[in-house]
């Protein structure tokens, strides 16, 4: 249960503050016993409580080899502001654990007037790794009565968070307060988060706000990626709650930026809450899944907006999987596809109403190109599937299809290109090219 560096600070109204700086090259902090931490800092105060660590020197190593151990562990508790700040600018640095139930980095902040956790990996070729079951790369928990922010930025080129083990998630980031925000940005070229193991989520961003909740994921770096390699291992989960605003936003803008899953029942990106927005605009950027029942994108929100760029893709090639799957029956979704969306089952599958503009291609291989309840489709591109368009109309709404483009069935002469199954006030407009 020993820690290589243990520091406890508590204070009254003036607050408590701890700062660590590791500036030398080849700094090494290692522990070998169960329950042992590399660096553990705890600050508690009536005033502001702050813990800060800066790892600057080249090739720094912080490692633990026992179970229930953490390489870096920070806890701040305050009746005012509680903040934990972790900055790794060291190139070729390693923060690792090799035992069960161990986190490479743990950061917990609890305050009342505005609290935050911040992790910045700006050093190139920096590595945060775990190699056992139930071992997280980065666990961030922020609770505050007013504003809570949990933020992660991997800006170093080829820097990574990698976990290997069952239930070993890459990043778990949760913020709870009246206003809550949970963010992750991959801005470095080749920056990545990778998990190897079943039930090992790449990234989970959760914002639980009484008034305002927002989760945000950005992959703007060239070749930035999130990848999982086990069953039941979602690539990125974004969830939020809030009485006024509950919003989730995921953006893939970097060249060749990707979210990829390889296992069964492993959705690429999952949204939960009131509203969700996905923008995939980077050249060769995309969301890709290959397992059974692994939708590329699953939206379990009341309102959704999807925008796929001209040179971007959303693809699900595993059995019983959709490119875009919109789960809620009362959902209202806007889809703007300039690129390519495809699924082994449906290209787009919505249980609610959609407003879709397609200038690219939407393809479903087993059921339909676009399956939805009601709404409006404007198509100047190509929509294809056994039924190219399938409108179930269980809610009784109208269907409007305006298509200067191509709508075609892939099942041959006896197939149905457009299948309207309800009694809505439908309209079909076929315009010349």
N, C-alpha and C positions, 0 to 999 in steps of 0.2 A: 503493500500500500504506500510505499515511499514515492516521493516526487523528486526529480532532479532539481527543480527550482520551485519552491513553494513560497508564496507571499500572500499574506492576509492583511488587509487594511480596512479599518472602520473609523468613522469620524462623525462628528455632530453636524451642526448647520453649515459648516464651511465645506463639507463634502470630503470625498476620498478619491485619490487619483494614483494610478500606478502606470509607469511607462518602462518598457523594456526595449533596448536597441542592441541588436547583434550585428556589429559592423565588420568583424574580422572575416577573412576568407577561411573556408573549411571548418567553420564552427560546427561542433557536434554535441548534441544533447541526446542521451540514450538512457532508457530504463528497461529492465528485464523481468520484473516481477508482476504478478497479477495486481490489478488495481493501482498501478503506478503510472504517473503522469510525467510527461517531459517538462512542460511549463504549466503551472496552475496558479491563476490569479483570481482572487475574490475581493471585491470592494463593496462595502455596505455603508450607507450614510443617509442622514436626513437631507443633506444637500445633494449636489450632483455626485454621481459615482461613475468613474471612468477607468477602463482598462485599455491600454494601448501597447501593441507590440509591433516593432519594425525589424524585419529581417533583411539586412542590406548586403552583407558580405557574400561573396561568390561561394557556391557549392556548400551551403549550409545544410545540415542534416538534423532533423528532430524525429526520433524513432522510438517506438515502444514495442516490446516483444511479448508482453503478457496479456492475459485476458482482462476485460473491463478496464482497459487503459486508454489514455488519450494523449496524443502528442502535444496538443495545445488545448488548454481548458480555461475558459473565462466566464466569470459570473459577476454581474453588477446588479445591485439592489439599492433602490433609492426612493425617497418620498418626493424627489424632484425628477431630474433626468438621469437615466441609466444608459451608458454607452460602452460598447466594446468595439475596438478598432484594430483590425489585423491587416497589416500591409507587408507583402512579400515581394520585394524588388530584386532579390537575389537571383541571379541566373543559375540554373542547374541545381536549385535547392530541392530538397526532398523532405516531405512531412509524411510519415508513414506509421501504420500500426499493422501488427501481424496476428493479433489474438482475437478471439470471439468477443462480441459485444463491446467492441472498441471503436472509437471515433478518431479520425485523424485530427479534426478540429471541432470543438464544441464551444458555442458562444450563446450565453443566456443573459438576457437583460430584462429587468422588471422595474418599472418606474411609474410616475404619475403625471408628469408634465411634458412628456416627449422623450422617447427612448429609441435606441437603434443598435443594430449589429451591422458591421461592415467588414467584408472580406475583399481585399484587392490583391490579385496575383498578377503583378506587372513584370516580374522577372521572366526572362525567356527560358524555355525548357524546364520550367518549374513543375514539380510533380507532387500531387497529394494522393496517396494510395492506401488502400486497406486490402487485406488478403485472407479474411476469414468470414464466417457467417455473422449476420447481424452486426456488421461493422460499416458505419457511414463515413463517407468522405468528409462532408461538412454538415453539421447539425446546428441550425440557427433558430432560436426561439426568442421572440420579443413580445412582451406584454406591457401595455401602458394604458392608463385611464384616459389619455387624450390621443396622442399620435404615436404610432408604432411603425418603424421602418426596418425591414430586413433586406440587405442589399449585398449582392455578390457581383464582382466584375473580374473576368479573366482576360486581361489585356496583353499578357506576355505571349510572344509567338511560340507556338508548339507547347504551351503549358497545358496541364491536364489534371483532371480528377478521375481516378480509376479505382473501382472496387471489384473484388473477386470473392463471391460468396453468396449464399442464400440470404435473402432479405437484406442485402448490403446495398443501400441506396447511395447514389452519387451525392446529391444535395437534397436535404430537407430544410426548407425555409418557411417559417410561419411567423406571421405578425398578427397581433390581436389588440384592438383598442377602439376608441370612437372612430378614428381614422386609421386605417391599416394599409400598408403597402409592402409587397414582397416582389423583389426584382432580381433578375439575373441577366447579365450581358456578357456575351462572348465576342470580344472585339479583336483579340489577337489572331494573327494568321495561324491557322492550324490549331487554335485552342479547342479543347474538346472535353467532353464528359462521357465516360464509358463505363458500363457495368457488365459483369460476367456472372450470371447467377439467376435462378428463378426468383420471382417476386422482388426483383431489384430494380426499382424505378431510377431512371436517369436523373430527373429533376422533379421535385414537387414544390410548387410555389403556392402558398395559401395565405390569403389576406382576409381576416375575420373582423370586419368593421361594423360597429353599431350604426354608424351613419354612412361611412365611405370605406369601401374595400376595393383594392386594385392589385392585380398580379400582372407582371410584365416580363416577357421573355424576348430577348433580342439576340439574333445571331448575325452580326454584321461583319465579322472577320472573314477573310478569304479562307475557305476550307474549314470554317468553324463547324463543329458537329456535336450532336448528342446521339449516342448509340447504346442500345441494350441488346444483350445476347441470350436472354433466358425467357422462359414462359412466364406469362402474367407480369411482364416487365414493361410498363408504359415508358415511352421515351420522355415525355414531358407532361406533367399534370399541372393545370392552372385552375385554381378554385378561389372564389371570393364570395363574400356576403356583405350587405350593407343596406340600411333602410332607405337611403337616397340613391347611392351609386354602388353597384357591384359589377365590376368590369374586369375582363381578362383580355389581354392583348399579346399575341405572339407574332413576331416579325422575323422573316428570314430574308435579309437584304444582301448578305455577303456573297461573293462569287463562290459557287459550289458549296454553299452552306447547306447542311442537311440534318434532319432528324430521321434516324433509321432504327427499326426494331427487327429482330430476326426470329423471335420465338412466337409460340402460339398465344393467342389472347393477349397480345401486346400491342396496344394502340400506339400509334406514333405520337399524336398530341391529343390530350383529353381536356375539354373545358367543362367546368361546373360552376353554376351561379346564375345570375340574372342575364348577363350579356357576354358575348365573346366576339373577338375579331381576330382573323388570321390574314396576314399579308405575306405572300411569298413572291418576292420580286427580283431576287438575285439571279444572275445568269447561271444556269445549271443548278439552281437551288431547288430544294424539294423536301417532301415528306414521303418516306418509303417504308412499307411493311411487307413481310413475306410469309407470316405464319397464319395458321388457322384462326379464323375469327378475329383477325387483327386489322381493324379499320385504320386507314392512314390518319384520319381526323375524326374524332367523336365529339360532338357538341351536345351537352346536356344542359342547355341554357334556354331561356325564353326567347332571346333575340340573338341572332348570329349574323356575322358579316364575313364573307370569304372573298379574297381577291388574289387570283393566281396570275402572275406575270407571263408575258409572251414566251419567255425562255425558261419557265419554271414548270415543275411537275408536282402532282400529288398522286401517288400510286400505291395500291394495295393488291398484291398478286397472290395472296394465300386464299384457300377456300373459305367461302362464307364471309368475305370481307368486302367493305365498301371503300371507295376513295374518300367521300365525305358522307358521314353518317350523322343525321340530325335526329336526336332521340325523342324529344318531347312532342306530344301531339299538338299542343297549342303553340308550338314554336313558330316564329316568323323570321325568315332568313333571306338575306340578300347575297346573291352569288354573282361575282364578276370573274369570268374565266377567259383569259387571253392565251393561256397556255394549254396544259394537258392534265386532265383528271380521269383516272380510271380505277376500276375495282374488279376483282374476280367475280363478285356478285353484282353490285351496282356501281356505276360511276358516282352518282349522287343518290342518296337514299334519305328522304325527309318524311317524317310522320306528320309534319305540319305544312304550313303555307310557305311558298318560295316566290321570290322575284329574281329571275335569273337572266343574265346576259352572257351569251357564249359566242366568242369569236374564234375560239380554239377548238379543242376536241374533248368530248366527254364520252367515255366508253365503258359499258358494263358487259361482262362476258357471260354471266349465267342468267341474270334476270332482266335488267333494264339499264339503259344509259342513264336516264333520269327517272327515278321513282319518287313520287310526291303525292300529297293529298290534293292541294289546289294551289292556284297562283298563276303567274305570268312567266312565260319563257320567250325571250327574244334571241333568235339564233341566226347568226351569219356564218357560223363555223360548221362543225360536224357533231352530231349526236347519234350514237350507234349502240345497239344491244339487241338481244333476242326480241324484246320490245324496246324500241329506241326511247319512247316516252310512255310511261305508265302512270296515269293519274287515278288514284284510288277513290278520291272524293268521299271518304267516310264522313267528313265534316260538312258535306253539302256545298262547299264553295265552288265558284266558277273556275274554269281553266281557259286561259288565253294563250295561244301558241302563235307567234309571229315569226315566220322563218323564211328569210331569203336564202338561208343556207341549207345544208343537207341533213335530213333525218332519215335514217335507214335501219332496217332490221337486218340482223346478221343470220337469221334463221331460214332464209330462202323464200321462195314464192308464196308459201302458205303462212308466212309470219305476219305479225301486225306491227307496223311502224309506230302508230300512235294508238294507244288503248285508253279510252275514257270510260271508267267503270261506274260513274255515278249519274245523277240527274241534274247536274249543275247547268247554269246558263252559259254554255261553252261557246268559244269562238276560235276558229282556225283561219289564219291568214297565211297564204303561201304567196310570197312575192318573188319576182324574177331576180336572178343574180345581177 
